[in-house]
Amino acid sequence: MPSGARNKREQKTITDFLDRFTVLAVDEAISWQALEWYVQYHLSHGTGFLDCLIGATVSQYSIPVYTLNTKHFSMFPGLDLRRPY
């Protein structure tokens, strides 16, 4: 159920939008990699755990990260960082 919908029309709009995306599973290996990067980069770079989780996930799936905030992911080795525009 989409959060933030004020009525059924908005709920359908949100659901239709979200249906275009693929959900990637976060497994144990991804979780451990995220934790390792968090311990390694949190104090030195101010990296948050969710950025570590995103980084570890895209690293495991070998897919690019499209972001306007490349500095949030630049310390993670081997990531394919791309600006969406």
C-alpha positions, 0 to 999 in steps of 0.5 A: 500500500503506497504511503502518502496517498490521499485517495484511491486515484492517488494510490493507483497513480503511485502503485502504477509508478512503483510497478515500473521498478524492479525490487532487488533482494538484500541477502546476508552477503549484501548486509555484511558488506554494507556493515563492513563499509559502514564501519570503514567509512562512517567516521571518515566520510560521514557515510550513512548506513542506507548509502552503504546498503545501497552501495553493497546492493548495486555492487552485488548485482553489478548495476550502476548507481544513478545519483546526483550525490556521487560523493555519497558513493565515491568511496565504495570500490568498484561502483559504476556511478552515473549522473542521471542527467 
